[in-house]
Amino acid sequence: GTFVTIRFKASGKGKASFGFFSYTDYGYGGFKVVSKPVNLTPEMKQNGIMFQITDPKVKQIRPLIIIPKDSEVKIFDYQIDIK
């Protein structure tokens, strides 16, 4: 399978979850949430998520951030590795 690592620094309030949209040669493959909700604080914190894509048809991904109502998030130094 393909391993994806997403690293970022985040601050804010409330919670946010992270995932990805996947795309194959045939188009949009759907979205998947890959993290438990991250508790956001006013201090900047380093975060990281690693996951495996088992579908060999996936050719690209797009990051997804889910932010509930009344939460806010600032993200810096976003880095994605796909291996």
PDB file of N, CA, C and O in Angstrom:
ATOM      1  N   GLY A   1       0.826  -1.207   0.000  1.00  0.00           N
ATOM      2  CA  GLY A   1       0.000   0.000   0.000  1.00  0.00           C
ATOM      3  C   GLY A   1       0.855   1.249   0.000  1.00  0.00           C
ATOM      4  O   GLY A   1       2.079   1.191   0.116  1.00  0.00           O
ATOM      5  N   THR A   2       0.202   2.348  -0.129  1.00  0.00           N
ATOM      6  CA  THR A   2       0.849   3.649  -0.164  1.00  0.00           C
ATOM      7  C   THR A   2       0.707   4.297   1.203  1.00  0.00           C
ATOM      8  O   THR A   2      -0.388   4.329   1.765  1.00  0.00           O
ATOM      9  N   PHE A   3       1.812   4.816   1.743  1.00  0.00           N
ATOM     10  CA  PHE A   3       1.771   5.498   3.031  1.00  0.00           C
ATOM     11  C   PHE A   3       1.800   6.996   2.824  1.00  0.00           C
ATOM     12  O   PHE A   3       2.578   7.510   2.021  1.00  0.00           O
ATOM     13  N   VAL A   4       0.947   7.691   3.554  1.00  0.00           N
ATOM     14  CA  VAL A   4       0.858   9.145   3.479  1.00  0.00           C
ATOM     15  C   VAL A   4       1.123   9.711   4.865  1.00  0.00           C
ATOM     16  O   VAL A   4       0.537   9.260   5.849  1.00  0.00           O
ATOM     17  N   THR A   5       2.003  10.696   4.940  1.00  0.00           N
ATOM     18  CA  THR A   5       2.266  11.398   6.191  1.00  0.00           C
ATOM     19  C   THR A   5       1.925  12.861   5.988  1.00  0.00           C
ATOM     20  O   THR A   5       2.378  13.487   5.030  1.00  0.00           O
ATOM     21  N   ILE A   6       1.127  13.403   6.891  1.00  0.00           N
ATOM     22  CA  ILE A   6       0.782  14.824   6.875  1.00  0.00           C
ATOM     23  C   ILE A   6       1.314  15.419   8.168  1.00  0.00           C
ATOM     24  O   ILE A   6       0.959  14.967   9.257  1.00  0.00           O
ATOM     25  N   ARG A   7       2.169  16.436   8.052  1.00  0.00           N
ATOM     26  CA  ARG A   7       2.692  17.141   9.224  1.00  0.00           C
ATOM     27  C   ARG A   7       2.278  18.599   9.135  1.00  0.00           C
ATOM     28  O   ARG A   7       2.243  19.175   8.047  1.00  0.00           O
ATOM     29  N   PHE A   8       1.965  19.193  10.274  1.00  0.00           N
ATOM     30  CA  PHE A   8       1.576  20.596  10.281  1.00  0.00           C
ATOM     31  C   PHE A   8       1.667  21.142  11.700  1.00  0.00           C
ATOM     32  O   PHE A   8       1.671  20.392  12.676  1.00  0.00           O
ATOM     33  N   LYS A   9       1.739  22.453  11.788  1.00  0.00           N
ATOM     34  CA  LYS A   9       1.629  23.143  13.067  1.00  0.00           C
ATOM     35  C   LYS A   9       0.258  23.790  13.098  1.00  0.00           C
ATOM     36  O   LYS A   9      -0.183  24.377  12.110  1.00  0.00           O
ATOM     37  N   ALA A  10      -0.419  23.681  14.245  1.00  0.00           N
ATOM     38  CA  ALA A  10      -1.782  24.215  14.328  1.00  0.00           C
ATOM     39  C   ALA A  10      -2.008  24.904  15.661  1.00  0.00           C
ATOM     40  O   ALA A  10      -1.450  24.518  16.689  1.00  0.00           O
ATOM     41  N   SER A  11      -2.834  25.926  15.616  1.00  0.00           N
ATOM     42  CA  SER A  11      -3.326  26.570  16.829  1.00  0.00           C
ATOM     43  C   SER A  11      -4.779  26.941  16.581  1.00  0.00           C
ATOM     44  O   SER A  11      -5.253  26.899  15.446  1.00  0.00           O
ATOM     45  N   GLY A  12      -5.488  27.307  17.653  1.00  0.00           N
ATOM     46  CA  GLY A  12      -6.876  27.709  17.493  1.00  0.00           C
ATOM     47  C   GLY A  12      -7.679  27.401  18.730  1.00  0.00           C
ATOM     48  O   GLY A  12      -7.158  27.385  19.845  1.00  0.00           O
ATOM     49  N   LYS A  13      -8.970  27.154  18.514  1.00  0.00           N
ATOM     50  CA  LYS A  13      -9.831  26.773  19.630  1.00  0.00           C
ATOM     51  C   LYS A  13     -10.817  25.727  19.153  1.00  0.00           C
ATOM     52  O   LYS A  13     -11.182  25.691  17.977  1.00  0.00           O
ATOM     53  N   GLY A  14     -11.247  24.874  20.072  1.00  0.00           N
ATOM     54  CA  GLY A  14     -12.175  23.802  19.713  1.00  0.00           C
ATOM     55  C   GLY A  14     -11.416  22.584  19.222  1.00  0.00           C
ATOM     56  O   GLY A  14     -10.365  22.235  19.759  1.00  0.00           O
ATOM     57  N   LYS A  15     -11.956  21.941  18.196  1.00  0.00           N
ATOM     58  CA  LYS A  15     -11.369  20.711  17.655  1.00  0.00           C
ATOM     59  C   LYS A  15     -11.388  20.759  16.139  1.00  0.00           C
ATOM     60  O   LYS A  15     -12.147  21.518  15.537  1.00  0.00           O
ATOM     61  N   ALA A  16     -10.541  19.937  15.529  1.00  0.00           N
ATOM     62  CA  ALA A  16     -10.559  19.747  14.082  1.00  0.00           C
ATOM     63  C   ALA A  16     -10.143  18.314  13.789  1.00  0.00           C
ATOM     64  O   ALA A  16      -9.337  17.735  14.517  1.00  0.00           O
ATOM     65  N   SER A  17     -10.689  17.749  12.732  1.00  0.00           N
ATOM     66  CA  SER A  17     -10.301  16.413  12.274  1.00  0.00           C
ATOM     67  C   SER A  17      -9.678  16.548  10.891  1.00  0.00           C
ATOM     68  O   SER A  17      -9.974  17.484  10.149  1.00  0.00           O
ATOM     69  N   PHE A  18      -8.818  15.604  10.562  1.00  0.00           N
ATOM     70  CA  PHE A  18      -8.095  15.676   9.299  1.00  0.00           C
ATOM     71  C   PHE A  18      -8.294  14.388   8.517  1.00  0.00           C
ATOM     72  O   PHE A  18      -8.411  13.306   9.092  1.00  0.00           O
ATOM     73  N   GLY A  19      -8.329  14.519   7.214  1.00  0.00           N
ATOM     74  CA  GLY A  19      -8.509  13.370   6.346  1.00  0.00           C
ATOM     75  C   GLY A  19      -8.070  13.714   4.950  1.00  0.00           C
ATOM     76  O   GLY A  19      -7.225  14.589   4.758  1.00  0.00           O
ATOM     77  N   PHE A  20      -8.638  13.029   3.957  1.00  0.00           N
ATOM     78  CA  PHE A  20      -8.250  13.284   2.574  1.00  0.00           C
ATOM     79  C   PHE A  20      -9.370  12.901   1.621  1.00  0.00           C
ATOM     80  O   PHE A  20     -10.194  12.035   1.915  1.00  0.00           O
ATOM     81  N   PHE A  21      -9.381  13.564   0.478  1.00  0.00           N
ATOM     82  CA  PHE A  21     -10.154  13.145  -0.689  1.00  0.00           C
ATOM     83  C   PHE A  21      -9.212  12.316  -1.548  1.00  0.00           C
ATOM     84  O   PHE A  21      -8.034  12.653  -1.667  1.00  0.00           O
ATOM     85  N   SER A  22      -9.699  11.249  -2.143  1.00  0.00           N
ATOM     86  CA  SER A  22      -8.849  10.446  -3.030  1.00  0.00           C
ATOM     87  C   SER A  22      -9.373  10.497  -4.461  1.00  0.00           C
ATOM     88  O   SER A  22     -10.571  10.642  -4.703  1.00  0.00           O
ATOM     89  N   TYR A  23      -8.447  10.374  -5.389  1.00  0.00           N
ATOM     90  CA  TYR A  23      -8.776  10.401  -6.813  1.00  0.00           C
ATOM     91  C   TYR A  23      -8.076   9.238  -7.499  1.00  0.00           C
ATOM     92  O   TYR A  23      -6.918   8.939  -7.207  1.00  0.00           O
ATOM     93  N   THR A  24      -8.781   8.590  -8.405  1.00  0.00           N
ATOM     94  CA  THR A  24      -8.215   7.499  -9.200  1.00  0.00           C
ATOM     95  C   THR A  24      -8.202   7.940 -10.663  1.00  0.00           C
ATOM     96  O   THR A  24      -8.595   9.060 -10.988  1.00  0.00           O
ATOM     97  N   ASP A  25      -7.749   7.057 -11.527  1.00  0.00           N
ATOM     98  CA  ASP A  25      -7.796   7.349 -12.969  1.00  0.00           C
ATOM     99  C   ASP A  25      -9.233   7.563 -13.442  1.00  0.00           C
ATOM    100  O   ASP A  25      -9.476   8.197 -14.469  1.00  0.00           O
ATOM    101  N   TYR A  26     -10.174   7.025 -12.677  1.00  0.00           N
ATOM    102  CA  TYR A  26     -11.579   7.090 -13.090  1.00  0.00           C
ATOM    103  C   TYR A  26     -12.315   8.257 -12.453  1.00  0.00           C
ATOM    104  O   TYR A  26     -13.514   8.421 -12.676  1.00  0.00           O
ATOM    105  N   GLY A  27     -11.617   9.076 -11.660  1.00  0.00           N
ATOM    106  CA  GLY A  27     -12.259  10.238 -11.064  1.00  0.00           C
ATOM    107  C   GLY A  27     -12.229  10.197  -9.550  1.00  0.00           C
ATOM    108  O   GLY A  27     -11.376   9.552  -8.939  1.00  0.00           O
ATOM    109  N   TYR A  28     -13.171  10.893  -8.969  1.00  0.00           N
ATOM    110  CA  TYR A  28     -13.253  11.101  -7.524  1.00  0.00           C
ATOM    111  C   TYR A  28     -13.485   9.786  -6.789  1.00  0.00           C
ATOM    112  O   TYR A  28     -14.390   9.032  -7.144  1.00  0.00           O
ATOM    113  N   GLY A  29     -12.686   9.505  -5.781  1.00  0.00           N
ATOM    114  CA  GLY A  29     -12.793   8.238  -5.062  1.00  0.00           C
ATOM    115  C   GLY A  29     -13.476   8.332  -3.711  1.00  0.00           C
ATOM    116  O   GLY A  29     -13.676   7.309  -3.055  1.00  0.00           O
ATOM    117  N   GLY A  30     -13.840   9.533  -3.278  1.00  0.00           N
ATOM    118  CA  GLY A  30     -14.489   9.677  -1.979  1.00  0.00           C
ATOM    119  C   GLY A  30     -13.576  10.343  -0.975  1.00  0.00           C
ATOM    120  O   GLY A  30     -12.434  10.681  -1.284  1.00  0.00           O
ATOM    121  N   PHE A  31     -14.097  10.534   0.254  1.00  0.00           N
ATOM    122  CA  PHE A  31     -13.245  11.120   1.270  1.00  0.00           C
ATOM    123  C   PHE A  31     -13.228  10.245   2.496  1.00  0.00           C
ATOM    124  O   PHE A  31     -14.142   9.456   2.733  1.00  0.00           O
ATOM    125  N   LYS A  32     -12.172  10.398   3.275  1.00  0.00           N
ATOM    126  CA  LYS A  32     -11.979   9.561   4.444  1.00  0.00           C
ATOM    127  C   LYS A  32     -11.382  10.414   5.552  1.00  0.00           C
ATOM    128  O   LYS A  32     -10.424  11.156   5.332  1.00  0.00           O
ATOM    129  N   VAL A  33     -11.951  10.303   6.732  1.00  0.00           N
ATOM    130  CA  VAL A  33     -11.385  10.975   7.903  1.00  0.00           C
ATOM    131  C   VAL A  33     -10.368  10.023   8.510  1.00  0.00           C
ATOM    132  O   VAL A  33     -10.671   8.853   8.743  1.00  0.00           O
ATOM    133  N   VAL A  34      -9.167  10.516   8.765  1.00  0.00           N
ATOM    134  CA  VAL A  34      -8.103   9.636   9.233  1.00  0.00           C
ATOM    135  C   VAL A  34      -7.603   9.994  10.632  1.00  0.00           C
ATOM    136  O   VAL A  34      -6.743   9.297  11.171  1.00  0.00           O
ATOM    137  N   SER A  35      -8.120  11.058  11.224  1.00  0.00           N
ATOM    138  CA  SER A  35      -7.626  11.409  12.557  1.00  0.00           C
ATOM    139  C   SER A  35      -8.771  11.485  13.546  1.00  0.00           C
ATOM    140  O   SER A  35      -9.909  11.790  13.189  1.00  0.00           O
ATOM    141  N   LYS A  36      -8.442  11.199  14.802  1.00  0.00           N
ATOM    142  CA  LYS A  36      -9.359  11.563  15.871  1.00  0.00           C
ATOM    143  C   LYS A  36      -9.329  13.081  15.942  1.00  0.00           C
ATOM    144  O   LYS A  36      -8.344  13.686  15.517  1.00  0.00           O
ATOM    145  N   PRO A  37     -10.368  13.717  16.461  1.00  0.00           N
ATOM    146  CA  PRO A  37     -10.334  15.184  16.541  1.00  0.00           C
ATOM    147  C   PRO A  37      -9.111  15.671  17.329  1.00  0.00           C
ATOM    148  O   PRO A  37      -8.806  15.164  18.409  1.00  0.00           O
ATOM    149  N   VAL A  38      -8.426  16.659  16.766  1.00  0.00           N
ATOM    150  CA  VAL A  38      -7.286  17.282  17.425  1.00  0.00           C
ATOM    151  C   VAL A  38      -7.819  18.412  18.297  1.00  0.00           C
ATOM    152  O   VAL A  38      -8.569  19.262  17.818  1.00  0.00           O
ATOM    153  N   ASN A  39      -7.440  18.430  19.574  1.00  0.00           N
ATOM    154  CA  ASN A  39      -7.806  19.541  20.455  1.00  0.00           C
ATOM    155  C   ASN A  39      -6.907  20.724  20.137  1.00  0.00           C
ATOM    156  O   ASN A  39      -5.683  20.613  20.199  1.00  0.00           O
ATOM    157  N   LEU A  40      -7.504  21.844  19.799  1.00  0.00           N
ATOM    158  CA  LEU A  40      -6.750  23.026  19.406  1.00  0.00           C
ATOM    159  C   LEU A  40      -6.551  23.952  20.606  1.00  0.00           C
ATOM    160  O   LEU A  40      -7.460  24.136  21.416  1.00  0.00           O
ATOM    161  N   THR A  41      -5.373  24.523  20.711  1.00  0.00           N
ATOM    162  CA  THR A  41      -5.054  25.449  21.791  1.00  0.00           C
ATOM    163  C   THR A  41      -4.493  26.728  21.179  1.00  0.00           C
ATOM    164  O   THR A  41      -4.054  26.723  20.029  1.00  0.00           O
ATOM    165  N   PRO A  42      -4.502  27.824  21.936  1.00  0.00           N
ATOM    166  CA  PRO A  42      -3.926  29.067  21.405  1.00  0.00           C
ATOM    167  C   PRO A  42      -2.431  28.945  21.091  1.00  0.00           C
ATOM    168  O   PRO A  42      -1.914  29.682  20.251  1.00  0.00           O
ATOM    169  N   GLU A  43      -1.728  28.007  21.769  1.00  0.00           N
ATOM    170  CA  GLU A  43      -0.313  27.808  21.476  1.00  0.00           C
ATOM    171  C   GLU A  43      -0.170  26.945  20.224  1.00  0.00           C
ATOM    172  O   GLU A  43      -0.928  25.999  20.011  1.00  0.00           O
ATOM    173  N   MET A  44       0.810  27.292  19.411  1.00  0.00           N
ATOM    174  CA  MET A  44       1.109  26.523  18.206  1.00  0.00           C
ATOM    175  C   MET A  44       1.680  25.165  18.612  1.00  0.00           C
ATOM    176  O   MET A  44       2.620  25.100  19.405  1.00  0.00           O
ATOM    177  N   LYS A  45       1.117  24.080  18.073  1.00  0.00           N
ATOM    178  CA  LYS A  45       1.612  22.730  18.388  1.00  0.00           C
ATOM    179  C   LYS A  45       1.891  21.976  17.100  1.00  0.00           C
ATOM    180  O   LYS A  45       1.183  22.129  16.105  1.00  0.00           O
ATOM    181  N   GLN A  46       2.938  21.158  17.137  1.00  0.00           N
ATOM    182  CA  GLN A  46       3.275  20.292  15.994  1.00  0.00           C
ATOM    183  C   GLN A  46       2.333  19.087  16.017  1.00  0.00           C
ATOM    184  O   GLN A  46       2.127  18.479  17.068  1.00  0.00           O
ATOM    185  N   ASN A  47       1.771  18.747  14.877  1.00  0.00           N
ATOM    186  CA  ASN A  47       0.882  17.593  14.752  1.00  0.00           C
ATOM    187  C   ASN A  47       1.310  16.758  13.563  1.00  0.00           C
ATOM    188  O   ASN A  47       1.946  17.257  12.635  1.00  0.00           O
ATOM    189  N   GLY A  48       0.960  15.494  13.599  1.00  0.00           N
ATOM    190  CA  GLY A  48       1.254  14.629  12.473  1.00  0.00           C
ATOM    191  C   GLY A  48       0.266  13.489  12.394  1.00  0.00           C
ATOM    192  O   GLY A  48      -0.219  12.994  13.412  1.00  0.00           O
ATOM    193  N   ILE A  49      -0.026  13.079  11.177  1.00  0.00           N
ATOM    194  CA  ILE A  49      -0.954  11.977  10.921  1.00  0.00           C
ATOM    195  C   ILE A  49      -0.294  11.083   9.875  1.00  0.00           C
ATOM    196  O   ILE A  49       0.235  11.573   8.878  1.00  0.00           O
ATOM    197  N   MET A  50      -0.326   9.776  10.105  1.00  0.00           N
ATOM    198  CA  MET A  50       0.168   8.842   9.085  1.00  0.00           C
ATOM    199  C   MET A  50      -0.943   7.835   8.798  1.00  0.00           C
ATOM    200  O   MET A  50      -1.603   7.356   9.720  1.00  0.00           O
ATOM    201  N   PHE A  51      -1.144   7.523   7.548  1.00  0.00           N
ATOM    202  CA  PHE A  51      -2.159   6.538   7.206  1.00  0.00           C
ATOM    203  C   PHE A  51      -1.743   5.808   5.950  1.00  0.00           C
ATOM    204  O   PHE A  51      -0.844   6.239   5.227  1.00  0.00           O
ATOM    205  N   GLN A  52      -2.413   4.693   5.703  1.00  0.00           N
ATOM    206  CA  GLN A  52      -2.115   3.866   4.533  1.00  0.00           C
ATOM    207  C   GLN A  52      -3.319   3.867   3.600  1.00  0.00           C
ATOM    208  O   GLN A  52      -4.462   3.742   4.041  1.00  0.00           O
ATOM    209  N   ILE A  53      -3.051   4.009   2.318  1.00  0.00           N
ATOM    210  CA  ILE A  53      -4.089   3.880   1.287  1.00  0.00           C
ATOM    211  C   ILE A  53      -3.950   2.483   0.694  1.00  0.00           C
ATOM    212  O   ILE A  53      -2.924   2.147   0.102  1.00  0.00           O
ATOM    213  N   THR A  54      -4.984   1.681   0.859  1.00  0.00           N
ATOM    214  CA  THR A  54      -4.899   0.291   0.413  1.00  0.00           C
ATOM    215  C   THR A  54      -5.391   0.103  -1.023  1.00  0.00           C
ATOM    216  O   THR A  54      -5.083  -0.908  -1.654  1.00  0.00           O
ATOM    217  N   ASP A  55      -6.155   1.073  -1.544  1.00  0.00           N
ATOM    218  CA  ASP A  55      -6.666   0.954  -2.909  1.00  0.00           C
ATOM    219  C   ASP A  55      -5.556   1.320  -3.901  1.00  0.00           C
ATOM    220  O   ASP A  55      -5.146   2.480  -3.945  1.00  0.00           O
ATOM    221  N   PRO A  56      -5.059   0.367  -4.697  1.00  0.00           N
ATOM    222  CA  PRO A  56      -3.949   0.669  -5.616  1.00  0.00           C
ATOM    223  C   PRO A  56      -4.341   1.622  -6.746  1.00  0.00           C
ATOM    224  O   PRO A  56      -3.466   2.155  -7.429  1.00  0.00           O
ATOM    225  N   LYS A  57      -5.644   1.844  -6.952  1.00  0.00           N
ATOM    226  CA  LYS A  57      -6.088   2.731  -8.033  1.00  0.00           C
ATOM    227  C   LYS A  57      -5.955   4.210  -7.670  1.00  0.00           C
ATOM    228  O   LYS A  57      -6.036   5.067  -8.550  1.00  0.00           O
ATOM    229  N   VAL A  58      -5.749   4.526  -6.374  1.00  0.00           N
ATOM    230  CA  VAL A  58      -5.645   5.926  -5.971  1.00  0.00           C
ATOM    231  C   VAL A  58      -4.346   6.510  -6.519  1.00  0.00           C
ATOM    232  O   VAL A  58      -3.260   5.994  -6.255  1.00  0.00           O
ATOM    233  N   LYS A  59      -4.476   7.591  -7.284  1.00  0.00           N
ATOM    234  CA  LYS A  59      -3.319   8.236  -7.909  1.00  0.00           C
ATOM    235  C   LYS A  59      -2.958   9.549  -7.235  1.00  0.00           C
ATOM    236  O   LYS A  59      -1.811   9.985  -7.327  1.00  0.00           O
ATOM    237  N   GLN A  60      -3.896  10.185  -6.567  1.00  0.00           N
ATOM    238  CA  GLN A  60      -3.597  11.435  -5.873  1.00  0.00           C
ATOM    239  C   GLN A  60      -4.581  11.639  -4.732  1.00  0.00           C
ATOM    240  O   GLN A  60      -5.682  11.090  -4.720  1.00  0.00           O
ATOM    241  N   ILE A  61      -4.145  12.449  -3.776  1.00  0.00           N
ATOM    242  CA  ILE A  61      -5.013  12.790  -2.656  1.00  0.00           C
ATOM    243  C   ILE A  61      -5.049  14.304  -2.487  1.00  0.00           C
ATOM    244  O   ILE A  61      -4.164  15.020  -2.955  1.00  0.00           O
ATOM    245  N   ARG A  62      -6.082  14.769  -1.815  1.00  0.00           N
ATOM    246  CA  ARG A  62      -6.190  16.179  -1.462  1.00  0.00           C
ATOM    247  C   ARG A  62      -6.526  16.233   0.021  1.00  0.00           C
ATOM    248  O   ARG A  62      -7.474  15.578   0.455  1.00  0.00           O
ATOM    249  N   PRO A  63      -5.780  16.989   0.801  1.00  0.00           N
ATOM    250  CA  PRO A  63      -6.051  17.043   2.241  1.00  0.00           C
ATOM    251  C   PRO A  63      -7.442  17.587   2.534  1.00  0.00           C
ATOM    252  O   PRO A  63      -7.997  18.366   1.758  1.00  0.00           O
ATOM    253  N   LEU A  64      -7.988  17.170   3.650  1.00  0.00           N
ATOM    254  CA  LEU A  64      -9.328  17.559   4.081  1.00  0.00           C
ATOM    255  C   LEU A  64      -9.244  17.950   5.554  1.00  0.00           C
ATOM    256  O   LEU A  64      -8.700  17.205   6.369  1.00  0.00           O
ATOM    257  N   ILE A  65      -9.775  19.103   5.888  1.00  0.00           N
ATOM    258  CA  ILE A  65      -9.838  19.540   7.287  1.00  0.00           C
ATOM    259  C   ILE A  65     -11.306  19.739   7.630  1.00  0.00           C
ATOM    260  O   ILE A  65     -12.018  20.465   6.936  1.00  0.00           O
ATOM    261  N   ILE A  66     -11.757  19.094   8.700  1.00  0.00           N
ATOM    262  CA  ILE A  66     -13.134  19.219   9.151  1.00  0.00           C
ATOM    263  C   ILE A  66     -13.124  20.055  10.428  1.00  0.00           C
ATOM    264  O   ILE A  66     -12.556  19.652  11.443  1.00  0.00           O
ATOM    265  N   ILE A  67     -13.755  21.214  10.364  1.00  0.00           N
ATOM    266  CA  ILE A  67     -13.775  22.140  11.497  1.00  0.00           C
ATOM    267  C   ILE A  67     -15.224  22.344  11.916  1.00  0.00           C
ATOM    268  O   ILE A  67     -16.006  22.928  11.165  1.00  0.00           O
ATOM    269  N   PRO A  68     -15.599  21.867  13.117  1.00  0.00           N
ATOM    270  CA  PRO A  68     -16.973  22.036  13.561  1.00  0.00           C
ATOM    271  C   PRO A  68     -17.310  23.499  13.822  1.00  0.00           C
ATOM    272  O   PRO A  68     -16.422  24.339  13.977  1.00  0.00           O
ATOM    273  N   LYS A  69     -18.594  23.785  13.866  1.00  0.00           N
ATOM    274  CA  LYS A  69     -19.075  25.125  14.190  1.00  0.00           C
ATOM    275  C   LYS A  69     -18.468  25.567  15.516  1.00  0.00           C
ATOM    276  O   LYS A  69     -18.295  24.757  16.426  1.00  0.00           O
ATOM    277  N   ASP A  70     -18.151  26.830  15.621  1.00  0.00           N
ATOM    278  CA  ASP A  70     -17.582  27.448  16.831  1.00  0.00           C
ATOM    279  C   ASP A  70     -16.144  27.013  17.103  1.00  0.00           C
ATOM    280  O   ASP A  70     -15.618  27.296  18.179  1.00  0.00           O
ATOM    281  N   SER A  71     -15.501  26.338  16.164  1.00  0.00           N
ATOM    282  CA  SER A  71     -14.069  26.056  16.277  1.00  0.00           C
ATOM    283  C   SER A  71     -13.349  26.935  15.271  1.00  0.00           C
ATOM    284  O   SER A  71     -13.934  27.375  14.281  1.00  0.00           O
ATOM    285  N   GLU A  72     -12.064  27.187  15.536  1.00  0.00           N
ATOM    286  CA  GLU A  72     -11.249  27.874  14.539  1.00  0.00           C
ATOM    287  C   GLU A  72      -9.849  27.296  14.581  1.00  0.00           C
ATOM    288  O   GLU A  72      -9.371  26.865  15.630  1.00  0.00           O
ATOM    289  N   VAL A  73      -9.198  27.291  13.430  1.00  0.00           N
ATOM    290  CA  VAL A  73      -7.871  26.681  13.339  1.00  0.00           C
ATOM    291  C   VAL A  73      -6.981  27.515  12.427  1.00  0.00           C
ATOM    292  O   VAL A  73      -7.423  28.031  11.400  1.00  0.00           O
ATOM    293  N   LYS A  74      -5.720  27.635  12.824  1.00  0.00           N
ATOM    294  CA  LYS A  74      -4.683  28.231  11.976  1.00  0.00           C
ATOM    295  C   LYS A  74      -3.648  27.139  11.757  1.00  0.00           C
ATOM    296  O   LYS A  74      -3.206  26.494  12.708  1.00  0.00           O
ATOM    297  N   ILE A  75      -3.264  26.934  10.507  1.00  0.00           N
ATOM    298  CA  ILE A  75      -2.312  25.871  10.167  1.00  0.00           C
ATOM    299  C   ILE A  75      -1.115  26.479   9.448  1.00  0.00           C
ATOM    300  O   ILE A  75      -1.258  27.303   8.545  1.00  0.00           O
ATOM    301  N   PHE A  76       0.077  26.044   9.878  1.00  0.00           N
ATOM    302  CA  PHE A  76       1.323  26.521   9.292  1.00  0.00           C
ATOM    303  C   PHE A  76       2.199  25.320   8.956  1.00  0.00           C
ATOM    304  O   PHE A  76       1.998  24.230   9.492  1.00  0.00           O
ATOM    305  N   ASP A  77       3.158  25.517   8.078  1.00  0.00           N
ATOM    306  CA  ASP A  77       4.173  24.504   7.755  1.00  0.00           C
ATOM    307  C   ASP A  77       3.541  23.163   7.400  1.00  0.00           C
ATOM    308  O   ASP A  77       3.935  22.120   7.923  1.00  0.00           O
ATOM    309  N   TYR A  78       2.564  23.205   6.513  1.00  0.00           N
ATOM    310  CA  TYR A  78       1.860  21.994   6.075  1.00  0.00           C
ATOM    311  C   TYR A  78       2.778  21.215   5.157  1.00  0.00           C
ATOM    312  O   TYR A  78       3.325  21.784   4.212  1.00  0.00           O
ATOM    313  N   GLN A  79       2.962  19.935   5.407  1.00  0.00           N
ATOM    314  CA  GLN A  79       3.843  19.100   4.587  1.00  0.00           C
ATOM    315  C   GLN A  79       3.199  17.745   4.393  1.00  0.00           C
ATOM    316  O   GLN A  79       2.727  17.137   5.354  1.00  0.00           O
ATOM    317  N   ILE A  80       3.172  17.263   3.155  1.00  0.00           N
ATOM    318  CA  ILE A  80       2.585  15.960   2.842  1.00  0.00           C
ATOM    319  C   ILE A  80       3.617  15.123   2.095  1.00  0.00           C
ATOM    320  O   ILE A  80       4.207  15.574   1.113  1.00  0.00           O
ATOM    321  N   ASP A  81       3.825  13.903   2.571  1.00  0.00           N
ATOM    322  CA  ASP A  81       4.696  12.945   1.880  1.00  0.00           C
ATOM    323  C   ASP A  81       3.862  11.739   1.487  1.00  0.00           C
ATOM    324  O   ASP A  81       3.089  11.223   2.294  1.00  0.00           O
ATOM    325  N   ILE A  82       4.021  11.284   0.232  1.00  0.00           N
ATOM    326  CA  ILE A  82       3.324  10.082  -0.240  1.00  0.00           C
ATOM    327  C   ILE A  82       4.395   9.110  -0.728  1.00  0.00           C
ATOM    328  O   ILE A  82       5.161   9.421  -1.640  1.00  0.00           O
ATOM    329  N   LYS A  83       4.438   7.925  -0.109  1.00  0.00           N
ATOM    330  CA  LYS A  83       5.475   6.937  -0.475  1.00  0.00           C
ATOM    331  C   LYS A  83       4.858   5.588  -0.734  1.00  0.00           C
ATOM    332  O   LYS A  83       5.569   4.635  -1.053  1.00  0.00           O
TER     333      LYS A  83
END
